[in-house]
Amino acid sequence: MRLVRQTLAAATLCLAGTAAPAQDAFAPAFEGLLMEGRIAAAAGAAEARLAARPDDHAARFALGLAQFLSAVEGLGRGLHRHGLANSFHNDPGMLVFGGGVPFLRLPVPDNPDPEPVTYEALRAVLARFVDDLALAEATLATVPDAGFDLPLRVPAIRLDLDGDGAGAETESVAAIFLAVTGGSFSPEAAGWGASAAAGRTPPVGLDQSDAPWLQAYCHLLSALTDVLLAHDWRAGFETAFHDAFPATRLPSSGLRDEERRLAAQLGPEPPDFTWTGERWNHAEMKAWRAWLDTPAGQARAAWLAAQETAMFGTFADIAAFVHLMHWPVVEPARMAAARQHLLRMAGLSRENWRRIRAETDDRREWLPGPHQTNLMPALRITEATVLGWELFLDEFEAVLTGERLVPHWRLAYGRGINLRRMFDEPATFDPLLIAQGSAVLPYVEDGETVSAETVWTILDMLEGGLLGYFIWFN
């Protein structure tokens, strides 16, 4: 789930490429609409530009970008409509569960009058997300490999997640990035702090190399969502989503009632001990220990213990959700579609790097080649890095097509799991039984498996940062 969470976060973060001055007013006007949270108007402006100038590749990419942002916005609006409790001023403890289900980490504003959510309604929100991504992907697929520049202050782009007609700073791409990653990335590393969200940083931009990049992300997010929709996870929803959708009465909502009762009994946060000198001063430590035995100290200790209990409750909800991961297949075609999405993602990543290698400029590239300036020094890009990534893509595609098998700790040498068949002939998903081995027995075959030597070679060439590069490169 962590990978999924990070993955969803990189889709909102990595929308930048190269920047150059626009030739006319389209780019600044398009950017202005995005920064106001008027995504539909921005898409309309791009469509109008294309009607007047069908050969404007920047406008064609701009339309695909706006449609991608609209897909994310639509997901947020669907969750807002049902009262997702995941805005910045919610109790952070209540956001822990969203860390396990990344689609629930979008920082939607509070909804004072939400529609009750049902399992079917939540599935419909996710299904609409896949459909909207397909529209964006189809547009991006028509962007040719021809030079263009579209300068944008990407972190300052705002979405209208609550449908009130305007985008707030808490609905900016930078804010969404911070919420979705949950601190997994440093915003300072990419200049995505508060000043960036407010548009006070130089624009970065998008060019022809970023079209297959964003197209690949459409496929990746579609694959992840299709895998979820392919299965029945109703039991986990009804048992563990009471804090995510507090306005809806679920079978487990009584647990949230108890949390509220406990909070009401404890009242507001009691004051802490007042330290006047060095925190580890012997005299003050003695005074603190004495304070703990006073009514004020005991009240403070009881309140802190209750907070720890509430936090443990969120982890217990995650454990319950994982415990109930015995998901029957209800839409097997979505599993087959997910494999195709992943294959397309890999092919587009190759095209992305082919275009990057052909670039001769060096203008604040988000995803630079080895010959360009890297704005993310924590992840170096050298020739070895790119070759390591291409080796990973080779193995990834071989596994998805069944040419290479996935080893399992309980299988004999020369035997492995055919992952292609797991997608095309899906069975009940149960990660514990997969790890134990019984769930993969129908897919075990004789053949060449992914070797440990290959894995270590890839990790060495990527300096051990495969996950980070996967999120950045897709």
N, C-alpha and C positions, 0 to 999 in steps of 0.2 A: 504494500500500500504506500510505503514511503516513496518508491519510485514513481507510482502513479501521481502522488501528491506533488512531487517535484516536477513531474513531467508537465501536470496541468499548469503550474506556476511558470515554466520556461516558455510556454506558449504565449503568455501575456507579456513576458519580459522581452524576449529576443525578437523584436520587430524592427531592428535597426540595421542599416547597411552603410552605404557611402553617401556623401552629401556633396552637392554642387549647386550653384545658383540656378534658380528656375528661369526659364526664358520668358515667362509671362505671368499673369496673375493667378493661374489655376492652382499651383502648388500652395501659395500662401492662403488662398481662399479655402481650399480643401482642408489645410491644417487648422484654420480658424474654426471651421465647423466641428472638426474632431475635438478641439480643445474646449468647445462649448458643450460637448456631449450630444451633439446633433448628428448622430451616426447615419440615420436615414437620409438626412439632408445632404450629408457628405457623399453618400452613395448616389443620390440623385444628381449631384453636381458632376460626379465622374461619368455617369451615364450620359448627361447632356454634353459633356466634353467629347465623349466618344462618338456621339451622334454627329457632332460637327467635324471631328477629326478622328476618323476610325484608325488612323495610323499612329495615334498618340499612345505609345507603350506605357508611359508613366501613368496616364489616366486609366489604362486598362488594369495595371497593377493596383492603382488606387481603389478601383472598384472592388477588386478581389479582397484587398485589405479591409475596406469598409464592410464588406459582407462577412469577413471573418470576425471583425469586432462586433458586428450585429449578432452573430451566432452566440458569442460569449455574453453579450447584453441580453439576448433572449433567454439564455440559461439563467442569468441572474434575475431577470424579471419573473420567470416562472417560480424560482425559489422564493423570491420576495412575496409573490402573490399568496404563497402558502405559509408565510410567516417564519422563514428560516431565521433562527436566532444566531446571527453570526456577524454583527456589526462591530466596529472597533471598540465601542464603549460597553459591550457585553462583558460579563465576568469572564476573564481569560480561561478559567477552569472549564467553562461550558464550551470552549472552542476545541478542547482536546479531542473530542470525538470526531470533529471535522477533519482532524489530522489523519484519521484512518480512512476517511471517505473524502478524497480531495475535492470532488465536485461541490461539497458542502462548505468549502472554505472561502467561497466568494463573499466579500464583505458587503452583503446587501444591507441597505438601511432597514431600520425597524419598520414593521408594518403594524399599525395600531388596530387594523380590522382585517385580518387575513382570512382567506378561505381555508377551511379545514383541509389538511392534506390526507390523501389516501395513498396506498401503495400503487394503485393504478394511475393516480394523478402524477406521482413522482416519476413513474416510468414514462408517462407521456411527455413530461418536461425533457427527459433525457433523449427520447426518440426524436423530439423536435430539434434538439441540439444536433443530432447526427444529420438530419435533413438540411439544416441551415449550413453546416460545415460542407455538405456536398455541393451546395450552391456556390460557396466561396471557392472550393477546390476546382470546380468546373471553370470558373472565370479565370483563376490563376493559371490553369492549364493552357489558356490561349495567349498568355504573355510570351512573346518570342524572345529568343536570345539575341537581343539587340540593345545597344547601350541606351540607358536613360538614368536620370537622377531625380529623386523625389525627396527633398529635404523635409524632415519632420522632427519636431521635439516630442518623440514618442512617449516618454514618461508622463508628459503633461496632457496626453489624450485622455478624455473623460468619457465614461459610459453612463447611460441613464438607467441604472439598475432597478430603480423603483418606478420608472415610467411617469415621473412628474414633469417631464418636458425639459429637464436641465441636468447636467452632470455636476456633481459636487466634487471637491478636492478628494474626499474620501472614496469617490468612485473613479479616480484617475487610474491609469494603467500602472503607475508607480505604486499606488495604494493597494491595488489588486495583487500586484506582484509580491508585495511585502506580506499580505495576508495569506496568499496561497502557498508561499514557500515556508511560512512559519519560522522565519529566521534561518532557513537553510542556506541562503546566499547573503552576502554582504552587499547592501545597496550602494555603499560607498565605492565598492570595487568597480561598479559600472556607472557611477555618478547618478544613482537613482534615489537621492535623498529628497528632502522637502523642497529644496530649491528647484530640483529637476521636475518634481510634480507640479510646481507652480510655473513652469516654463521659463525659468531663469538660467538655463544652461544653453550652450550653443546647439543648434540642431544637428542631429545625425540624420542619416537618410537611408533610402532604399534604392536598390538598383536591380539590374537584370539577374544578378546572382541570388537575390532574395526571393524571387518568384518561386523557384522550386523548393527553397527552404520553407516558406510558409505553406506551400502546397503539401509538402511532406508532413508538416505539423497537423494539417487538416486530417490527413490519413491516420496519423498516430492517435489523435484524440478520438477519431471515429472508431478506431480499433478498440481502444480501451472502453469506450461507451458501449460498443456492440457486444463485447464480452460480458459486460454487466447485464445488458438487456437480454442476452441469450439464455440467462438463467433465472430461476425463481428464488428470490432472496426475501420473500415476504416475512418469514419468521424473524429474520434479523431486523428488519424494519420495525416490526411491531414490538420487538423486545428492547431495542436499543436506541430508537430515534426520538424518545420523549423529550430530551433536552434540545435536540436540533429543531424540533417543531413544537414548542411549548404550548401554543394555543390550540393544538389538536389533542383530543382525548384518544390516546392509544392504549392498548392493553397494559403497557408498562408505565403509564402516566402517573400512577399512584406513587411511584418512586420520586417523581419530581414534586408531588404534593408533600411528601415527607421532607424533602430538602427545604421547601418553603417553610414548613412548620418549624424545622430546626432553626432556620435563619431568623424567623420571627421570635422564637424563644430567646435567642442570643442577643438580638437587637443590633444596634450599630457597633462598629469596631471600637473596642475599648482602647484608651490611650496606652502607649508603651511606656516602659521605664525611661526616665529622662537622664541621659548621660551628660555629665557636665565637664568631664575631662577626657583623658585617653580611655579608649574603650576597654583596654585590658589592665587598667590601673587597679592595683590590689584592693585599695579602699573602696573603689566604685564597684568592683566585682562582689565584694562583701555586702555592700549596700543593695546590690541587685538581687543577691540570693535572699536577703531578708525581705525585700519587696515582693518576691514570689510568694511568700507566705501570707501576704496581706490580702484583703478582699479584692483590691484592684489588680494585684498580680494574679490571683486565682481566676478572676474574670477574663483577664487577657489570655491566660493559658487555655481556658476552656474554649474561648473563641477561636484561637489558633488551632486547637485540636479538631474543632468542628470543620474548619476550613480544610484541613488535611483529609478529614473524612469525606467531604464533598468532592475533593479532587480525586480521592481514591475511587469514589463512585463513578466518575467518568472513565477511569481506566477499567473498572469492572464492566461498564457498558461495552467498551471495546472488546474485552475478553469474551463477553456474551455474544457479540456480533461474530467474532472469529469462531467461537464454539459452534455457532449455528451455520457455519459455512459448509453445509451439505446441500448444495444447490442443484435441483433437477434442471435439465435442459428443457426450455419451453419454446425457444425460437432457434433451432439448430442452424438455420441459414445465416444467422448473424455471426456465428462462430466461423463459418467458412468465409464470410465477408471480412471478418477481422483479420484473417490470415492474408487475404488479398490486400487489405489496407497496409499491413506491415511490409509486404513485398513491394508495394508501390512506394512506401516511405523509403525503403532502402535504395530503390532505383533513383528516386528523386534526390537523395543525399549524394549519390554519385554525380548526378547532373549538377548539383549545387557546387561541388568541388571542381568539376570540370570548368564551370564558368568562373569560379574564383581564381583558378590558376591562369585563366586567360586575361585577367584584369592587369592593367599596367598602372593604375592610379593608386594613391594611398591617402584617402580622404576619410578618416575616422570610420573605418570599416568595423561593423559589429562582429562579423565573422570573417576575419582576415586570413589571407594566405600567409605562408612562411615569409614572403617578401614584403609584407605590409605591417603597419604598426598595430600592435595588439592592445586593446583597451581593457583586457581582462588578464592582468599579469599572473593571477593565480593559476591560470591554465595556459601553459605555453603552447604555441603552435610552431612546430618545426617540420621539416620534411619527414622526419621520422614519425611525428604525430599524425600527419596525414596518411602516411603509409600504414601506420598501425590502425587507424580508423578504417581504411579500405580493407585491411585484412579482417577486421571485425565484421564489416559488411559481407565479405565473402562467406564467413562462417555463419552469420545470421541468416543469409539467404539459403545456404545449404541446409541448415536446420529446418527452415520453414518449408522447403521443398521436399524434405525427406531424404536428400542425398547424404546427409550426415545425421547420425543418431545422437541423442542426448544420453550420456551415461547416467547410471543410477547406482547408488552405493550397494544395492543388494543384487545387482546383475553381474553375470559372469563376463569375463573379458570378451570383447568382440560382439557384445550384444548391447542394445540400447533402445531408447524410446523414440518412436517415429512421431515427432511433434506435428508433422503435417496431418497425420491421421487423427491426432487428438483434436485438431481444429475441425477437420472435415467429417469426423465420425464422433462427435462429442458425447460424453457421458456425464453423469452427475459430478459436479465440481466439489472436491473435498481436499483441501491442501494437506490435511493430516494424513489421509489415506494415500495421497500422492507421495508424501515423504516416506510413509511406511512401506509403500510399494504395491499394495494390492490393487489400487486404482489404475496403475499404469500397465498391469500385466497384459491387457488386451492389445496394447500398442508396442510390445517388445518384439524386436526383430534382430536377426543377425546382420551385421554390417559394420561399417566404419563409424566410430564415434568421434565426437569432438575431443581432441587430445588435451591433456593437461599442459603439454609443451606449447601448443598453440595458444591456449589461454594465457599462460605466463608470458609468452612473447608479446601478445597484444597488450597486456598490462604493463609490461616493461616499456614498450614503445609509447604508450599513453601515460607513462610515469605514474601508474597506479590509479589514475583518475578516470576510469572507464565511465562511471556513473555521471560525473560532471561533464565529460565530453559528450556523452549520449544526450544529456539534456540540452546542451549547447548546440551540438551538431545535428541531432536527430538523424 
